[in-house]
């Protein structure tokens, strides 16, 4: 069996308000198989959270994930673009609306 090459540990940065920044502290991310450090992730501070909330208030987007990645998803939440991006919203509420033909029927008795 061929030897598995070692991975150089990288320090990851946070993207807040369009700027990449390092955390005041970092914690080690370990490969569960080998136990080796594969990355050093930044630890967010309250100042980072305040800056993230300020950025969120300025954004006009369909969704924002703080302290996570775009691979995280829960089907109860609405997803999709706003303004001229995307083709609409996703999620149970919007799927039902998209698959329903709303009609008005008036009886004049």
Backbone atoms as SQL, in Angstrom:
CREATE TABLE atoms (id INTEGER PRIMARY KEY, chain TEXT, resi INTEGER, resn TEXT, atom TEXT, x REAL, y REAL, z REAL);
INSERT INTO atoms VALUES
  (1, 'A', 1, 'UNK', 'N', 0.845, -1.178, 0.000),
  (2, 'A', 1, 'UNK', 'CA', 0.000, 0.000, 0.000),
  (3, 'A', 1, 'UNK', 'C', 0.887, 1.238, 0.000),
  (4, 'A', 2, 'UNK', 'N', 0.572, 2.189, -0.849),
  (5, 'A', 2, 'UNK', 'CA', 1.362, 3.413, -0.967),
  (6, 'A', 2, 'UNK', 'C', 1.167, 4.296, 0.252),
  (7, 'A', 3, 'UNK', 'N', 2.220, 4.996, 0.598),
  (8, 'A', 3, 'UNK', 'CA', 2.141, 5.916, 1.737),
  (9, 'A', 3, 'UNK', 'C', 1.273, 7.115, 1.372),
  (10, 'A', 4, 'UNK', 'N', 0.491, 7.559, 2.343),
  (11, 'A', 4, 'UNK', 'CA', -0.354, 8.733, 2.142),
  (12, 'A', 4, 'UNK', 'C', 0.487, 9.966, 2.432),
  (13, 'A', 5, 'UNK', 'N', 0.552, 10.910, 1.489),
  (14, 'A', 5, 'UNK', 'CA', 1.400, 12.093, 1.713),
  (15, 'A', 5, 'UNK', 'C', 0.862, 12.955, 2.850),
  (16, 'A', 6, 'UNK', 'N', 1.782, 13.596, 3.565),
  (17, 'A', 6, 'UNK', 'CA', 1.384, 14.501, 4.640),
  (18, 'A', 6, 'UNK', 'C', 0.801, 15.781, 4.062),
  (19, 'A', 7, 'UNK', 'N', -0.130, 16.351, 4.783),
  (20, 'A', 7, 'UNK', 'CA', -0.769, 17.598, 4.371),
  (21, 'A', 7, 'UNK', 'C', -0.186, 18.721, 5.216),
  (22, 'A', 8, 'UNK', 'N', 0.231, 19.797, 4.577),
  (23, 'A', 8, 'UNK', 'CA', 0.738, 20.951, 5.310),
  (24, 'A', 8, 'UNK', 'C', -0.446, 21.695, 5.928),
  (25, 'A', 9, 'UNK', 'N', -0.367, 21.950, 7.230),
  (26, 'A', 9, 'UNK', 'CA', -1.448, 22.651, 7.926),
  (27, 'A', 9, 'UNK', 'C', -1.492, 24.107, 7.490),
  (28, 'A', 10, 'UNK', 'N', -2.663, 24.564, 7.081),
  (29, 'A', 10, 'UNK', 'CA', -2.853, 25.949, 6.657),
  (30, 'A', 10, 'UNK', 'C', -3.688, 26.685, 7.686),
  (31, 'A', 11, 'UNK', 'N', -3.435, 27.972, 7.838),
  (32, 'A', 11, 'UNK', 'CA', -4.269, 28.796, 8.707),
  (33, 'A', 11, 'UNK', 'C', -5.362, 29.422, 7.851),
  (34, 'A', 12, 'UNK', 'N', -6.593, 29.165, 8.211),
  (35, 'A', 12, 'UNK', 'CA', -7.753, 29.639, 7.460),
  (36, 'A', 12, 'UNK', 'C', -8.133, 31.024, 7.972),
  (37, 'A', 13, 'UNK', 'N', -8.631, 31.869, 7.068),
  (38, 'A', 13, 'UNK', 'CA', -9.068, 33.213, 7.453),
  (39, 'A', 13, 'UNK', 'C', -10.582, 33.318, 7.368),
  (40, 'A', 14, 'UNK', 'N', -11.130, 34.340, 8.017),
  (41, 'A', 14, 'UNK', 'CA', -12.567, 34.617, 7.996),
  (42, 'A', 14, 'UNK', 'C', -12.845, 35.695, 6.956),
  (43, 'A', 15, 'UNK', 'N', -13.962, 35.571, 6.251),
  (44, 'A', 15, 'UNK', 'CA', -14.406, 36.606, 5.315),
  (45, 'A', 15, 'UNK', 'C', -15.544, 37.364, 5.985),
  (46, 'A', 16, 'UNK', 'N', -15.291, 38.606, 6.345),
  (47, 'A', 16, 'UNK', 'CA', -16.290, 39.440, 7.034),
  (48, 'A', 16, 'UNK', 'C', -16.377, 40.774, 6.320),
  (49, 'A', 17, 'UNK', 'N', -17.545, 41.100, 5.808),
  (50, 'A', 17, 'UNK', 'CA', -17.752, 42.380, 5.144),
  (51, 'A', 17, 'UNK', 'C', -16.862, 42.559, 3.930),
  (52, 'A', 18, 'UNK', 'N', -16.553, 41.459, 3.227),
  (53, 'A', 18, 'UNK', 'CA', -15.733, 41.533, 2.027),
  (54, 'A', 18, 'UNK', 'C', -14.240, 41.566, 2.290),
  (55, 'A', 19, 'UNK', 'N', -13.829, 41.425, 3.545),
  (56, 'A', 19, 'UNK', 'CA', -12.404, 41.458, 3.889),
  (57, 'A', 19, 'UNK', 'C', -12.008, 40.157, 4.571),
  (58, 'A', 20, 'UNK', 'N', -10.864, 39.609, 4.148),
  (59, 'A', 20, 'UNK', 'CA', -10.320, 38.414, 4.791),
  (60, 'A', 20, 'UNK', 'C', -9.532, 38.844, 6.016),
  (61, 'A', 21, 'UNK', 'N', -9.775, 38.194, 7.143),
  (62, 'A', 21, 'UNK', 'CA', -9.038, 38.535, 8.358),
  (63, 'A', 21, 'UNK', 'C', -8.749, 37.296, 9.179),
  (64, 'A', 22, 'UNK', 'N', -7.680, 37.390, 9.942),
  (65, 'A', 22, 'UNK', 'CA', -7.297, 36.297, 10.830),
  (66, 'A', 22, 'UNK', 'C', -7.983, 36.491, 12.170),
  (67, 'A', 23, 'UNK', 'N', -8.201, 35.417, 12.887),
  (68, 'A', 23, 'UNK', 'CA', -8.762, 35.501, 14.224),
  (69, 'A', 23, 'UNK', 'C', -7.686, 35.815, 15.244),
  (70, 'A', 24, 'UNK', 'N', -8.098, 36.326, 16.405),
  (71, 'A', 24, 'UNK', 'CA', -7.130, 36.584, 17.469),
  (72, 'A', 24, 'UNK', 'C', -6.532, 35.274, 17.955),
  (73, 'A', 25, 'UNK', 'N', -7.336, 34.219, 17.959),
  (74, 'A', 25, 'UNK', 'CA', -6.892, 32.892, 18.357),
  (75, 'A', 25, 'UNK', 'C', -7.256, 31.921, 17.241),
  (76, 'A', 26, 'UNK', 'N', -6.592, 30.770, 17.217),
  (77, 'A', 26, 'UNK', 'CA', -6.946, 29.707, 16.279),
  (78, 'A', 26, 'UNK', 'C', -7.068, 28.399, 17.050),
  (79, 'A', 27, 'UNK', 'N', -7.774, 27.466, 16.467),
  (80, 'A', 27, 'UNK', 'CA', -7.812, 26.122, 17.042),
  (81, 'A', 27, 'UNK', 'C', -7.459, 25.119, 15.954),
  (82, 'A', 28, 'UNK', 'N', -6.931, 23.985, 16.383),
  (83, 'A', 28, 'UNK', 'CA', -6.445, 22.986, 15.450),
  (84, 'A', 28, 'UNK', 'C', -7.588, 22.144, 14.889),
  (85, 'A', 29, 'UNK', 'N', -7.512, 21.869, 13.590),
  (86, 'A', 29, 'UNK', 'CA', -8.441, 20.949, 12.928),
  (87, 'A', 29, 'UNK', 'C', -7.619, 19.705, 12.601),
  (88, 'A', 30, 'UNK', 'N', -8.040, 18.556, 13.141),
  (89, 'A', 30, 'UNK', 'CA', -7.265, 17.328, 12.997),
  (90, 'A', 30, 'UNK', 'C', -7.924, 16.335, 12.053),
  (91, 'A', 31, 'UNK', 'N', -7.101, 15.643, 11.309),
  (92, 'A', 31, 'UNK', 'CA', -7.544, 14.525, 10.484),
  (93, 'A', 31, 'UNK', 'C', -7.937, 13.398, 11.439),
  (94, 'A', 32, 'UNK', 'N', -9.196, 12.960, 11.424),
  (95, 'A', 32, 'UNK', 'CA', -9.617, 11.941, 12.392),
  (96, 'A', 32, 'UNK', 'C', -8.930, 10.591, 12.186),
  (97, 'A', 33, 'UNK', 'N', -8.437, 10.324, 10.997),
  (98, 'A', 33, 'UNK', 'CA', -7.782, 9.042, 10.729),
  (99, 'A', 33, 'UNK', 'C', -6.359, 9.023, 11.270),
  (100, 'A', 34, 'UNK', 'N', -5.600, 10.060, 10.944),
  (101, 'A', 34, 'UNK', 'CA', -4.192, 10.097, 11.341),
  (102, 'A', 34, 'UNK', 'C', -3.941, 10.890, 12.623),
  (103, 'A', 35, 'UNK', 'N', -4.882, 11.746, 12.985),
  (104, 'A', 35, 'UNK', 'CA', -4.685, 12.574, 14.165),
  (105, 'A', 35, 'UNK', 'C', -3.782, 13.767, 13.922),
  (106, 'A', 36, 'UNK', 'N', -3.380, 13.993, 12.680),
  (107, 'A', 36, 'UNK', 'CA', -2.497, 15.113, 12.354),
  (108, 'A', 36, 'UNK', 'C', -3.289, 16.408, 12.197),
  (109, 'A', 37, 'UNK', 'N', -2.644, 17.524, 12.501),
  (110, 'A', 37, 'UNK', 'CA', -3.250, 18.833, 12.301),
  (111, 'A', 37, 'UNK', 'C', -3.239, 19.128, 10.801),
  (112, 'A', 38, 'UNK', 'N', -4.419, 19.394, 10.226),
  (113, 'A', 38, 'UNK', 'CA', -4.519, 19.694, 8.798),
  (114, 'A', 38, 'UNK', 'C', -4.833, 21.171, 8.545),
  (115, 'A', 39, 'UNK', 'N', -5.290, 21.869, 9.572),
  (116, 'A', 39, 'UNK', 'CA', -5.581, 23.296, 9.418),
  (117, 'A', 39, 'UNK', 'C', -5.650, 23.939, 10.793),
  (118, 'A', 40, 'UNK', 'N', -5.567, 25.243, 10.779),
  (119, 'A', 40, 'UNK', 'CA', -5.793, 26.032, 11.990),
  (120, 'A', 40, 'UNK', 'C', -6.917, 27.006, 11.659),
  (121, 'A', 41, 'UNK', 'N', -8.035, 26.853, 12.336),
  (122, 'A', 41, 'UNK', 'CA', -9.214, 27.666, 12.055),
  (123, 'A', 41, 'UNK', 'C', -9.282, 28.847, 13.016),
  (124, 'A', 42, 'UNK', 'N', -9.721, 30.005, 12.522),
  (125, 'A', 42, 'UNK', 'CA', -9.801, 31.179, 13.386),
  (126, 'A', 42, 'UNK', 'C', -10.979, 31.077, 14.355),
  (127, 'A', 43, 'UNK', 'N', -10.776, 31.633, 15.524),
  (128, 'A', 43, 'UNK', 'CA', -11.860, 31.711, 16.499),
  (129, 'A', 43, 'UNK', 'C', -12.442, 33.117, 16.430),
  (130, 'A', 44, 'UNK', 'N', -13.745, 33.211, 16.248),
  (131, 'A', 44, 'UNK', 'CA', -14.403, 34.515, 16.127),
  (132, 'A', 44, 'UNK', 'C', -14.509, 35.187, 17.484),
  (133, 'A', 45, 'UNK', 'N', -14.420, 36.513, 17.474),
  (134, 'A', 45, 'UNK', 'CA', -14.595, 37.302, 18.687),
  (135, 'A', 45, 'UNK', 'C', -15.927, 38.046, 18.609),
  (136, 'A', 46, 'UNK', 'N', -16.304, 38.712, 19.681),
  (137, 'A', 46, 'UNK', 'CA', -17.530, 39.516, 19.667),
  (138, 'A', 46, 'UNK', 'C', -17.409, 40.666, 18.671),
  (139, 'A', 47, 'UNK', 'N', -16.221, 41.215, 18.487),
  (140, 'A', 47, 'UNK', 'CA', -15.998, 42.267, 17.494),
  (141, 'A', 47, 'UNK', 'C', -16.258, 41.712, 16.098),
  (142, 'A', 48, 'UNK', 'N', -15.808, 40.480, 15.836),
  (143, 'A', 48, 'UNK', 'CA', -16.068, 39.852, 14.538),
  (144, 'A', 48, 'UNK', 'C', -17.567, 39.690, 14.321),
  (145, 'A', 49, 'UNK', 'N', -18.288, 39.296, 15.371),
  (146, 'A', 49, 'UNK', 'CA', -19.736, 39.142, 15.262),
  (147, 'A', 49, 'UNK', 'C', -20.409, 40.478, 14.981),
  (148, 'A', 50, 'UNK', 'N', -19.991, 41.533, 15.670),
  (149, 'A', 50, 'UNK', 'CA', -20.551, 42.863, 15.413),
  (150, 'A', 50, 'UNK', 'C', -20.306, 43.287, 13.972),
  (151, 'A', 51, 'UNK', 'N', -19.095, 43.037, 13.478),
  (152, 'A', 51, 'UNK', 'CA', -18.770, 43.381, 12.089),
  (153, 'A', 51, 'UNK', 'C', -19.601, 42.565, 11.110),
  (154, 'A', 52, 'UNK', 'N', -19.814, 41.272, 11.416),
  (155, 'A', 52, 'UNK', 'CA', -20.640, 40.419, 10.551),
  (156, 'A', 52, 'UNK', 'C', -22.084, 40.911, 10.528),
  (157, 'A', 53, 'UNK', 'N', -22.626, 41.301, 11.676),
  (158, 'A', 53, 'UNK', 'CA', -24.004, 41.812, 11.731),
  (159, 'A', 53, 'UNK', 'C', -24.129, 43.127, 10.968),
  (160, 'A', 54, 'UNK', 'N', -23.119, 43.998, 11.065),
  (161, 'A', 54, 'UNK', 'CA', -23.133, 45.239, 10.286),
  (162, 'A', 54, 'UNK', 'C', -23.138, 44.936, 8.789),
  (163, 'A', 55, 'UNK', 'N', -22.323, 43.960, 8.371),
  (164, 'A', 55, 'UNK', 'CA', -22.282, 43.580, 6.948),
  (165, 'A', 55, 'UNK', 'C', -23.622, 43.014, 6.502),
  (166, 'A', 56, 'UNK', 'N', -24.254, 42.196, 7.340),
  (167, 'A', 56, 'UNK', 'CA', -25.551, 41.604, 7.002),
  (168, 'A', 56, 'UNK', 'C', -26.604, 42.691, 6.802),
  (169, 'A', 57, 'UNK', 'N', -26.582, 43.709, 7.638),
  (170, 'A', 57, 'UNK', 'CA', -27.552, 44.805, 7.508),
  (171, 'A', 57, 'UNK', 'C', -27.404, 45.537, 6.178),
  (172, 'A', 58, 'UNK', 'N', -26.176, 45.593, 5.652),
  (173, 'A', 58, 'UNK', 'CA', -25.932, 46.292, 4.385),
  (174, 'A', 58, 'UNK', 'C', -26.219, 45.424, 3.164),
  (175, 'A', 59, 'UNK', 'N', -26.208, 44.105, 3.330),
  (176, 'A', 59, 'UNK', 'CA', -26.388, 43.198, 2.191),
  (177, 'A', 59, 'UNK', 'C', -27.841, 43.144, 1.741),
  (178, 'A', 60, 'UNK', 'N', -28.037, 43.003, 0.440),
  (179, 'A', 60, 'UNK', 'CA', -29.374, 42.778, -0.116),
  (180, 'A', 60, 'UNK', 'C', -29.310, 41.463, -0.886),
  (181, 'A', 61, 'UNK', 'N', -29.322, 40.365, -0.123),
  (182, 'A', 61, 'UNK', 'CA', -29.177, 39.029, -0.693),
  (183, 'A', 61, 'UNK', 'C', -30.264, 38.115, -0.150),
  (184, 'A', 62, 'UNK', 'N', -30.397, 36.945, -0.762),
  (185, 'A', 62, 'UNK', 'CA', -31.415, 35.986, -0.359),
  (186, 'A', 62, 'UNK', 'C', -31.103, 35.269, 0.938),
  (187, 'A', 63, 'UNK', 'N', -29.839, 35.148, 1.304),
  (188, 'A', 63, 'UNK', 'CA', -29.487, 34.450, 2.536),
  (189, 'A', 63, 'UNK', 'C', -28.038, 34.679, 2.906),
  (190, 'A', 64, 'UNK', 'N', -27.750, 34.580, 4.196),
  (191, 'A', 64, 'UNK', 'CA', -26.398, 34.731, 4.717),
  (192, 'A', 64, 'UNK', 'C', -26.173, 33.622, 5.733),
  (193, 'A', 65, 'UNK', 'N', -25.022, 32.966, 5.661),
  (194, 'A', 65, 'UNK', 'CA', -24.652, 31.955, 6.653),
  (195, 'A', 65, 'UNK', 'C', -23.460, 32.496, 7.422),
  (196, 'A', 66, 'UNK', 'N', -23.624, 32.643, 8.728),
  (197, 'A', 66, 'UNK', 'CA', -22.546, 33.134, 9.582),
  (198, 'A', 66, 'UNK', 'C', -21.947, 31.932, 10.300),
  (199, 'A', 67, 'UNK', 'N', -20.629, 31.837, 10.248),
  (200, 'A', 67, 'UNK', 'CA', -19.893, 30.782, 10.946),
  (201, 'A', 67, 'UNK', 'C', -20.227, 29.398, 10.399),
  (202, 'A', 68, 'UNK', 'N', -20.400, 29.306, 9.092),
  (203, 'A', 68, 'UNK', 'CA', -20.674, 28.027, 8.449),
  (204, 'A', 68, 'UNK', 'C', -20.312, 28.103, 6.982),
  (205, 'A', 69, 'UNK', 'N', -20.707, 27.084, 6.236),
  (206, 'A', 69, 'UNK', 'CA', -20.393, 27.041, 4.815),
  (207, 'A', 69, 'UNK', 'C', -21.662, 26.923, 3.997),
  (208, 'A', 70, 'UNK', 'N', -21.534, 27.129, 2.703),
  (209, 'A', 70, 'UNK', 'CA', -22.693, 27.058, 1.817),
  (210, 'A', 70, 'UNK', 'C', -23.189, 25.629, 1.620),
  (211, 'A', 71, 'UNK', 'N', -22.467, 24.646, 2.140),
  (212, 'A', 71, 'UNK', 'CA', -22.934, 23.258, 2.034),
  (213, 'A', 71, 'UNK', 'C', -23.951, 22.923, 3.120),
  (214, 'A', 72, 'UNK', 'N', -24.095, 23.793, 4.124),
  (215, 'A', 72, 'UNK', 'CA', -25.070, 23.565, 5.180),
  (216, 'A', 72, 'UNK', 'C', -26.454, 23.930, 4.665),
  (217, 'A', 73, 'UNK', 'N', -27.451, 23.116, 4.989),
  (218, 'A', 73, 'UNK', 'CA', -28.797, 23.382, 4.491),
  (219, 'A', 73, 'UNK', 'C', -29.829, 22.710, 5.398),
  (220, 'A', 74, 'UNK', 'N', -30.925, 23.385, 5.587),
  (221, 'A', 74, 'UNK', 'CA', -32.082, 22.781, 6.221),
  (222, 'A', 74, 'UNK', 'C', -33.285, 23.120, 5.355),
  (223, 'A', 75, 'UNK', 'N', -34.105, 22.141, 5.070),
  (224, 'A', 75, 'UNK', 'CA', -35.184, 22.342, 4.101),
  (225, 'A', 75, 'UNK', 'C', -36.285, 23.282, 4.584),
  (226, 'A', 76, 'UNK', 'N', -36.333, 23.586, 5.869),
  (227, 'A', 76, 'UNK', 'CA', -37.376, 24.487, 6.356),
  (228, 'A', 76, 'UNK', 'C', -37.093, 25.943, 5.998),
  (229, 'A', 77, 'UNK', 'N', -35.861, 26.254, 5.680),
  (230, 'A', 77, 'UNK', 'CA', -35.503, 27.633, 5.368),
  (231, 'A', 77, 'UNK', 'C', -35.672, 27.920, 3.886),
  (232, 'A', 78, 'UNK', 'N', -35.938, 29.155, 3.586),
  (233, 'A', 78, 'UNK', 'CA', -36.058, 29.577, 2.188),
  (234, 'A', 78, 'UNK', 'C', -34.672, 29.830, 1.619),
  (235, 'A', 79, 'UNK', 'N', -34.449, 29.379, 0.403),
  (236, 'A', 79, 'UNK', 'CA', -33.183, 29.596, -0.289),
  (237, 'A', 79, 'UNK', 'C', -33.471, 30.247, -1.618),
  (238, 'A', 80, 'UNK', 'N', -32.487, 30.860, -2.199),
  (239, 'A', 80, 'UNK', 'CA', -32.629, 31.422, -3.531),
  (240, 'A', 80, 'UNK', 'C', -32.315, 32.898, -3.547),
  (241, 'A', 81, 'UNK', 'N', -32.259, 33.413, -4.754),
  (242, 'A', 81, 'UNK', 'CA', -31.862, 34.793, -4.941),
  (243, 'A', 81, 'UNK', 'C', -33.010, 35.772, -4.817),
  (244, 'A', 82, 'UNK', 'N', -32.631, 37.017, -4.690),
  (245, 'A', 82, 'UNK', 'CA', -33.591, 38.117, -4.741),
  (246, 'A', 82, 'UNK', 'C', -33.106, 39.067, -5.828),
  (247, 'A', 83, 'UNK', 'N', -33.857, 40.061, -6.118),
  (248, 'A', 83, 'UNK', 'CA', -33.552, 41.001, -7.200),
  (249, 'A', 83, 'UNK', 'C', -33.455, 40.228, -8.506),
  (250, 'A', 84, 'UNK', 'N', -32.394, 40.414, -9.288),
  (251, 'A', 84, 'UNK', 'CA', -32.292, 39.783, -10.605),
  (252, 'A', 84, 'UNK', 'C', -31.492, 38.483, -10.573),
  (253, 'A', 85, 'UNK', 'N', -31.186, 37.959, -9.384),
  (254, 'A', 85, 'UNK', 'CA', -30.390, 36.740, -9.324),
  (255, 'A', 85, 'UNK', 'C', -31.282, 35.525, -9.117),
  (256, 'A', 86, 'UNK', 'N', -30.879, 34.416, -9.667),
  (257, 'A', 86, 'UNK', 'CA', -31.600, 33.169, -9.453),
  (258, 'A', 86, 'UNK', 'C', -32.926, 33.125, -10.183),
  (259, 'A', 87, 'UNK', 'N', -33.686, 32.089, -9.903),
  (260, 'A', 87, 'UNK', 'CA', -34.991, 31.908, -10.545),
  (261, 'A', 87, 'UNK', 'C', -36.100, 31.895, -9.515),
  (262, 'A', 88, 'UNK', 'N', -35.846, 32.421, -8.351),
  (263, 'A', 88, 'UNK', 'CA', -36.871, 32.441, -7.320),
  (264, 'A', 88, 'UNK', 'C', -36.359, 31.836, -6.028),
  (265, 'A', 89, 'UNK', 'N', -37.286, 31.470, -5.167),
  (266, 'A', 89, 'UNK', 'CA', -36.944, 30.945, -3.852),
  (267, 'A', 89, 'UNK', 'C', -37.187, 29.447, -3.811),
  (268, 'A', 90, 'UNK', 'N', -36.489, 28.769, -2.885),
  (269, 'A', 90, 'UNK', 'CA', -36.659, 27.339, -2.685),
  (270, 'A', 90, 'UNK', 'C', -37.120, 27.082, -1.257),
  (271, 'A', 91, 'UNK', 'N', -37.677, 25.923, -1.024),
  (272, 'A', 91, 'UNK', 'CA', -38.146, 25.521, 0.287),
  (273, 'A', 91, 'UNK', 'C', -39.586, 25.066, 0.182),
  (274, 'A', 92, 'UNK', 'N', -40.087, 24.367, 1.215),
  (275, 'A', 92, 'UNK', 'CA', -41.439, 23.803, 1.141),
  (276, 'A', 92, 'UNK', 'C', -42.527, 24.821, 0.811),
  (277, 'A', 93, 'UNK', 'N', -42.529, 25.962, 1.473),
  (278, 'A', 93, 'UNK', 'CA', -43.556, 26.982, 1.237),
  (279, 'A', 93, 'UNK', 'C', -43.549, 27.424, -0.223),
  (280, 'A', 94, 'UNK', 'N', -42.360, 27.663, -0.763),
  (281, 'A', 94, 'UNK', 'CA', -42.247, 28.165, -2.123),
  (282, 'A', 94, 'UNK', 'C', -42.485, 27.062, -3.148),
  (283, 'A', 95, 'UNK', 'N', -42.122, 25.811, -2.806),
  (284, 'A', 95, 'UNK', 'CA', -42.386, 24.691, -3.714),
  (285, 'A', 95, 'UNK', 'C', -43.889, 24.483, -3.876),
  (286, 'A', 96, 'UNK', 'N', -44.629, 24.552, -2.779),
  (287, 'A', 96, 'UNK', 'CA', -46.089, 24.396, -2.846),
  (288, 'A', 96, 'UNK', 'C', -46.691, 25.524, -3.675),
  (289, 'A', 97, 'UNK', 'N', -46.222, 26.735, -3.440),
  (290, 'A', 97, 'UNK', 'CA', -46.727, 27.880, -4.207),
  (291, 'A', 97, 'UNK', 'C', -46.431, 27.715, -5.693),
  (292, 'A', 98, 'UNK', 'N', -45.215, 27.269, -6.027),
  (293, 'A', 98, 'UNK', 'CA', -44.836, 27.097, -7.434),
  (294, 'A', 98, 'UNK', 'C', -45.621, 25.986, -8.120),
  (295, 'A', 99, 'UNK', 'N', -46.043, 24.978, -7.358),
  (296, 'A', 99, 'UNK', 'CA', -46.771, 23.850, -7.953),
  (297, 'A', 99, 'UNK', 'C', -48.280, 24.023, -7.880),
  (298, 'A', 100, 'UNK', 'N', -48.728, 25.175, -7.431),
  (299, 'A', 100, 'UNK', 'CA', -50.155, 25.441, -7.291),
  (300, 'A', 100, 'UNK', 'C', -50.580, 26.501, -8.306),
  (301, 'A', 101, 'UNK', 'N', -51.699, 26.247, -8.959),
  (302, 'A', 101, 'UNK', 'CA', -52.296, 27.251, -9.837),
  (303, 'A', 101, 'UNK', 'C', -53.362, 27.978, -9.042),
  (304, 'A', 102, 'UNK', 'N', -53.082, 29.203, -8.676),
  (305, 'A', 102, 'UNK', 'CA', -54.058, 29.984, -7.928),
  (306, 'A', 102, 'UNK', 'C', -55.074, 30.538, -8.900),
  (307, 'A', 103, 'UNK', 'N', -56.352, 30.380, -8.542),
  (308, 'A', 103, 'UNK', 'CA', -57.426, 30.882, -9.412),
  (309, 'A', 103, 'UNK', 'C', -58.501, 31.541, -8.574),
  (310, 'A', 104, 'UNK', 'N', -59.177, 32.447, -9.163),
  (311, 'A', 104, 'UNK', 'CA', -60.275, 33.132, -8.508),
  (312, 'A', 104, 'UNK', 'C', -61.572, 32.692, -9.176),
  (313, 'A', 105, 'UNK', 'N', -62.544, 32.279, -8.374),
  (314, 'A', 105, 'UNK', 'CA', -63.845, 31.899, -8.886),
  (315, 'A', 105, 'UNK', 'C', -64.878, 32.745, -8.153),
  (316, 'A', 106, 'UNK', 'N', -65.730, 33.431, -8.914),
  (317, 'A', 106, 'UNK', 'CA', -66.754, 34.287, -8.333),
  (318, 'A', 106, 'UNK', 'C', -68.127, 33.749, -8.743),
  (319, 'A', 107, 'UNK', 'N', -68.990, 33.551, -7.742),
  (320, 'A', 107, 'UNK', 'CA', -70.380, 33.145, -8.009),
  (321, 'A', 107, 'UNK', 'C', -71.275, 34.349, -7.719),
  (322, 'A', 108, 'UNK', 'N', -72.034, 34.773, -8.683),
  (323, 'A', 108, 'UNK', 'CA', -72.986, 35.849, -8.502),
  (324, 'A', 108, 'UNK', 'C', -74.364, 35.203, -8.410),
  (325, 'A', 109, 'UNK', 'N', -74.840, 34.991, -7.192),
  (326, 'A', 109, 'UNK', 'CA', -76.113, 34.262, -7.011),
  (327, 'A', 109, 'UNK', 'C', -77.259, 35.170, -6.791);
